Amino acid sequence: MSIDARCWVYSAISIVSEVIATSVLEAAEGFTRWWPPFLVGVGYASAFYLLSLTLRAIRLGVAYAVWSGFGIALVSLIGWAIYLMRGLALQIQSGMAKKSEGSFFECDPSIACPLLKSFWLHL
């Protein structure tokens, strides 16, 4: 296996490690139980180690963009599927709209806006 292919494998394993560590944070209950913090520590340590190995052949910006993008998507899916976090996208949109004093859904009435709103409400 070439070094480029190995680096992408390291990146994939790093993403999985980070997603596991982040997902376990919900079960940590403020670090009052022993096993979730252990998994968080091992997961983050292995994720950053493997991410550093990824940088042997993949540029930092690309590696971090892939790592964080897939991490966000997978953690969001886990939150939706396992922790039953429904309406998360709407909560994010509402919070950002408050900060910007606007809304992502401010657009002229058309077919796309109701469909987009419907999609976000179901996430």
Secondary structure, DSSP 8 states (H G I E B T S, - for coil): --HHHHHHHHHHHHHHHHHHHHHHGGGGTTTTSSHHHHHHHHHHHHHHHHHHHHTTTS-HHHHHHHHHHHHHHHHHHHHHHTS--TTHHHHHHHHHHHHHTS-TT-S-SSSHHHHHHHHHHT-
